[in-house]
Amino acid sequence: MQDNNDIFITLFNRLDMLLRDYYDMDNRSTSCVKRYEDHLKHSSFEEIRERGFILENIRNIRNTLIHDAKINAKDAFYVSDEVNDFLKKEIEILLTPVKAKDKMVPLKDVYFVTTENKVHEVIRYMSMHYISHAPILLKKQVIGVFSESTLYTFLLQHENISISQDSKIGDFLPYCGLMEHTSERFMFVNANLPIMDLRENFVKKKGEKRLVMLFLTENGKKDEPLLGILTAGDFLKK
């Protein structure tokens, strides 16, 4: 029967093998576990960075158990169940990664508009339901995003024009293009991408527009039907 230290080595080797496939690394002289831990340690999110530092400690313990001939490592270390459970969870993440489509808000639950929707009705609905952005769809393809900033830009450029009861979203389309938002940006992504690869996109970098929404399609292309969306709030909730 394996003791905890033997189980630890088995789990570490399993993680190492999975990461070699993940990074497509053939060079055995390079530690793929170290590459993985460095990746985690540079995350913008504290809980992910913490995983990286834990893995660093685990890698050092493993190296001592395997390579340090100066001490009787079996007597010097006793690996706890918690350490082995941590490795099992990391292995599970790699074996069955949660995909973006597993956590997205599906299209049937997304509030979206068309060019024919009345602007005053859209504004009222968005205000009542605390919705800040509404994708504009044409045959299920995203052609723009209607938001408060859309209204501000329109009114600034048309000081003498008011929004009537008959104004339609289509009238605002030139200001709703995905590249027309002055301080916001949007991305199309493959719905099958691992969710852990997408979270960092919502961290605003200096000089970069704030990412508001990820549009999920089959291959991450804007000319494909929209399958669902992800926002920063969705990541916080999940």
ABEGO torsion letter per residue (X at the ends): XBBAAAAAAAAAAAAAAAAAAAAGBABAABBAAAAAAAAAAABABAAAAAAAAAAAAAAAAAAAAAABAABBAAAABBBBAAAAAAAAAAAAAAABBBBAAAABBBAAABBBBBAABBAAAAAAAAAAAGBABBBBBBGGBBAEBBBAAAAAAAAAABAABBBBAABBAAAAAAAABAAABAABBBBBBBAABBAAAAAAAABBBBGBBBBABBBBBAAGBAABBBAEBBBAAAAAAX
